[in-house]
Amino acid sequence: MVKAHQHRLPPEDARNAAREVRARRLRAFLFVAPLLAFITFAFVAPIASMLFRSAYNPTVADLVPDSLQALADWDGEARPSDAALTQFAIDLKRLANDRTSGQLAEEVNRFLPGTSSVVKSTARQLRRVEDTTLADTGATLLLEANAAWSEPGIWRALRKAGQTYTSSYYLTALDLEQTRDGSIQQRDTKIYLQLYSKTLWMALIITLLTLILGYPLAFHMAHSSTSHANFLMVFVLLPFWTSLLVRTTSWIALLQTNGVVNSTLMALGLTGDPLEMLYTQFSTIIAMTHILLPFMVLPLYSVMRGIDPSYMRAAMSMGSRPIPAFLRIYLPMSLPGLSAGALLVFIISVGYYITPALVGGTDGQMISNIIAFHMQQSNNWELAAALGSLLLFLIVALYWLYDKFIGAGNIKLG
């Protein structure tokens, strides 16, 4: 205790030291603050918005709140009461005058296909009706406008679309649906699950192809002279100096029916008719392998360049053959670069969009193309957000499995 007391700083020196520590921490924070702000703005905020949008859709609740309130006590079996129908007729006329009935039609149509035309045609007819007439005979006019309003199904779709927070978009993204009794069942057609499985399968093939092509090239570069390795590195980095659109469209010129590849095969007599290579899974895999190959070569080369070749020479000097020595000594030492390159290529290829859209056609499209379709054409942002959220969860889960079983901390030299 006496010794500790003797080395204790005077109060003034302790305060100065504490101020110096705070100043250093503040300077360190100011250095990283721009990066944190950029990550928050460009990464965290969009992901949080996507997760929120996938379960939040207040469009219908904002458009027809009174109608949804009138349907709150409806049992969902028979046609709703005349009061509920009248209230909806009043709301639909208001939306027709505000030119927002199309939004309601699109939202309800997502839960009951074919409803859009019913809502729009009814809105056009009710626009010409006086408000006092609607208040008295709104239910009758609604049923006369279209017989579909007498069916309970369209009202169940309206009430379901009016839920502000819903899991229906995640169910749709998993090819599931909720029955009238609240249970979950599989849809008859599995669209999105097949797309997810096809995307993962194509990403795995692309990763394996880049590994097969990139590992020997990185090995050769790592064991060549510096000038020769730099010369080869130029060709590895050459795709980065060319526009992605140019690289992708060049594959269209190569693989199309009258393209370079088919013309060469027919000139050599290897085939009599042109092969259908463009707008297939094959064209997507080939083009993406070419584009993503540098992401496999660069991590491998950086790791292989630091491996001391004396390990292999020592193993062979002790009687080991080249292949067993490579498998037991060199390959485990190169696994950090291999795993990093495989992870990069796989994650990038899972979310790739431009190349499958240009050369893949219908057969070679991936889940990212369907997400873009729902955002740009069908305007179903909620379903697009749910599909994107599931893709994010899938990638995070795969990365967790990779880190747990294949990560750098689990690599053991044999």
N, C-alpha and C positions, 0 to 999 in steps of 0.2 A: 504494500500500500504506500509506503514511504517512497519507494522507487517510482511508482506511477505518479505520485504527487510531485516529485521533483522534475519529471519530464512534461508536466502539464503546461500548456502555453498560457501566457498572460491573457487576460480577457480581451485587451485591445488587439493582440496578435491573432487570437482565435476568431474575432469578428472579421478581421482583414482576410484571414484564410477562407472563412465561409463566403465572404463577398467575392473572392477570387474564384472559388469553385462555382458559385452561381453565375458569374460572368462567363466562365468557360462553357458552362452548360447552355447559357443563352446564345453564345456565339455558335456552338455546335447545332443548336436548334435552328438558328437563322440560316445556316448553311443548307440544312435538309428541308427547310420549310417550303421552298419552291417545288421540290420533288413531291413532298407530301400533298401539297395543294393540287399538283397535276394528277397524281394518282387518285385523289379523292374525286376530282372533277371528271377525269376521263375513264376511270375504272370502277371505283366504288359506287358512285352515284348512278351510272347507267345500270349496273347489276342490281342495285337496290330498287331502282325504278322498274326494271323488268320483273323482279320477284313480286313487287307490289301489284303491278298491272296484271299479272297472271291470275290473281284472285280477286281483283277489284274492278267492277264495271258498273258504274252508277248511271249509265246512259238512259236505260228504260225507266229507272226509278226517278230520274229527273224529268223525263218527258211526260209520263202519265202517273204521277204520284197518287192522284185521287182515285183513278181506276184500280190501281194496285191495292189501295186501302179498301175499296169496295169488294175486292176479291179475297181479302184476308181471311174471311170466315167461310169461304166457299169450300165444299167438301171435295171438289175435283171430279165428281162422278157425273151428275147431270149438268145441263146447261145452267150457267149462272143466273141470278135473279134479273128481273127486268131493270131494277134500279142500277145494278152493275153494268148492264148493257147500255143503259141510257148515259151513265157517267162516261163510259168509254167512247160513246158516239160524240159526246160534247168535247172530250179531250182530242179525239181524232180530227174533228173539224178545226179545232184550234191549231193543231199541228199542221193541217193542210194549209191554213191561212199563213202560218209562219214558215211554210215550206220546209218543215222538219219531219214530215211523215215518212220520208224515205229512210231516215235514220232508224225510226221505230221498225219499219219493214225489214231492214237488214238485220237488226238485232234479233227479232222474233224468228226470222227465217233460219237463223243458225240453229235454233232448237227444234224447228219443224219446217223442213224444206218444202218449198212451194207456197209459203205463207206471204212472201213479199208481194206477189201480184194481188193477193186478196186485200192486204192492208192498203196498197197504193190505189187500187181501183175504188175501194170503199171511201177512202179519203177524198178522192176527186168528186164522188157523188155527194158526199156530205158537205162539201165546201159551199154548195149553192143553197143549202137549207138554212132557214132562219133559226136563230138561237132559241126563240120561244117555241118553235115547232119541235126542235130537238128535245127541249126540256119536257115536252108532253109525250111525244111519240118516238123518242130516240131509239128505244129497243126495237120497235117495229121497223123503223127505217134502216137500222143496221142489218136486221135479218133479211129485209127486202133487197138490200144492196148486194149481199152475197150469202148464199146458203151455208157457207163454211162457218159462219158465226154461230150457228146452232150446234156445232160439234164441240164437245168438251175439250178435245185435244188441242185446239188452237188457243183456248183460254189457259190450259195448263202450260203451254209454251210461253204465253205472255207472262204468266206469273213467275215462271222459272227464269225468264229473261230479266225480270224485274228485281232479282236478288242482287243487292249491292256487292256482297261478298259471296263468292261461290267457288266450289271445287270442280264445277262441271268442265272447265277448260282442261284441267289436269286429267280428268277422266277421259275426255275426248282424245287427249294426247297419248293416253295409254290404251286407246281403243276399248274403253269401258263406258258404260252408261248406267244411269240410276233408274231403276224401275219405279212404278207408282207407289209401291209399298216401302220405298227407301233403300232397298237392297241394291248391290252392285253386281252387274253381270257383264260378260264379254259381248262386244258387238259382233254382228255376223261377219263383217268385213274388217280385217286387220290391216289397216293402211300404215299407220305411223309406227307400229312395232316392227313391221317389215322394213320400213325405211331406216329405223334405228339399227336393226341387225345388219342390213346391207351396208350402212355407213361404217359400222365397226369392222365388218368383214373387209371392205375395200381399204380402209385405213390400215388394217393389219397386213394386207397384201402389199400395199405401197411401202410400209415400213420394212417388210422383209426384202423387197426388191432393192430399196435403197441400201439396205445392209449388205446384200449380196454384191452389189456394184461398188459400194463405197468402201467396204473394209479392205479389199485388195488394193484399191487405189491409194487409200490413206497409208497402208503398210508400205507400199512402194515409195510413196513420197517421203515417209519418215526415215527410210533407209537409203535415200538418194542423197547426192550432194546438194548443198544449199542452192546453187544456181538451178539445178534440174528441178528441185522441189518448188522453187519460186516460179519456174516456167510452167509447171503443171498447175500450180495454184491459180495462175491467171485464168486457165480454162475452167477451173472449179468455180471461181468467182465471176466468170463471164455472165452467167444468167442474172446476177444481181445488177449488172450494168445495162441490162436490156429490159424494156417495159414488159410487165407481166402480160399485158394484152397482146403484145407482139409475139411473145413466146407461145401463148396459147393459140392464137390464130395461125401461127406457123404449123402447128400440128393439124389444123383443119386442112391446110394445103397439102400436107403429107398423107393424111389418112382418108381423104374424101374419095368418092368412087373413081373419079378421074385424076386422082392425086399422084404424087411421086411414087409412093409405095406400090399402089395397084398397077401403075404403068410399068414399073420395073419388073414386077412379078409376071405380068402378061408378056412383056418383051422377052423374058427368059424362058417362057413356056411353062412356068410353074403352076399357072392357073389359067383357065380359059375365060372365066368371067370375073369381073371385079368383086373383091371381098367387101362385105359390109363391116367396116372397121370404125367408121365415124358414128357418133351419137350412140355409143354403147358403153358398157362398163369397161371394156378393154381400152377404149380411147381415153376415158377418164383416168384409169390407172396408169397408162403409159405417160400421158401428159403430166400428171401430178408427180410421178416418179422422177421425171426429168427436172421439174421445177424444185422439188424438195430434196434432191440429192445433195446439194451443198450443206444442208442442215445436218446430214449424217456424216459427211466427210470432214467437216471442220472440227467437231468435237473429237472424232477419232484421231485425226492428225495431231491435234494439240496434246492429247494424252500419249500417243505413240512416240511423239518426238522426245518426250521426257523419259522413256523407258531405256535403261542402260542395256545395250546389246551384249554386254559381257555376261549377263545372266544366261542367255541362250548358249553362248560359247562355253560357259562353265558346265551347263547341263550336258552338252554334246561331248565335251572333253571327258566327262565321267561315264560315257558309254550310252547315253540316251540318243535315240534316233530323232531326226528333225521334227517329224509330226508329233510324236508323244511329248517332246520337249516344248513344242509350240502350244499344245493343248494344256499342258500342266503348268507352264511358266508364263509364256507370253500372253495367251488369251485371257487368263484371270487378271493380269496387270492392265490389259486394255479394256476391261469391262466398264470402268467408269465412263470412258468416252463412248463406248458402245451403248450403254444404257442411257446416257444423256442424249445421244443422237437419236436413238429409237423413241425416246419420250418426246423429243421435239417434233420429229416427223409425224408421229402418231397423233399428237394433240393438234398440230396444225392441220393435218389432213382431215381430221374429224369435223372441223369447222370450216373447211374450205368452201368457197362459193363460186368464184368467177370461172375457174376452169371447168368444173362439172356443168355449169350453166351454158358454157359455150360449146364444149365438145361432147358432153355426156348425153344430151337429148333426154328423152323420158327414161330410158333404161339406166343411164349412168348418173342420174341425179342423186344427190345425197340429202340428208335431213336439213342442211342449211339452205338448200334451194327451196324447200317447202316453207321454211320459216320466212324467207324473203317473199315468197308468193303471198302468204297471208298478210304480210305487212304492206306490200306494194299494190296488190291487185284485189284481193278479197277484203282488204281493210279490217281483217279480224285480228287486231293487235293483241287481244287477250289470249287467243289460241297461240299466236306466234310467241308471246311471252312465256306461255306455259311450255311450249316445245323447247324454247331456248333455256328455260330454267331446268327442265329435265336433262337437257344435254349438258348443262353446267354441273348438275348433281352427278351425272354419269362420269364426266371427266374427273371430278374431284374424287369420286369413289375409286376409279381406276388408278389415279395417282396415289391414293392412300395405299391401295394394294401393292402398287409398284414399290413405294417407299418402305413398306413393311417387309416384303419378301425379296425384292431385287435391288433395293437401294444401295447406295455406296457403302453405308454402314454395315451391310450384310455380306459384302464381298470378302471372301476368304481366299488367300492364295494357297494353291494346292501343293 
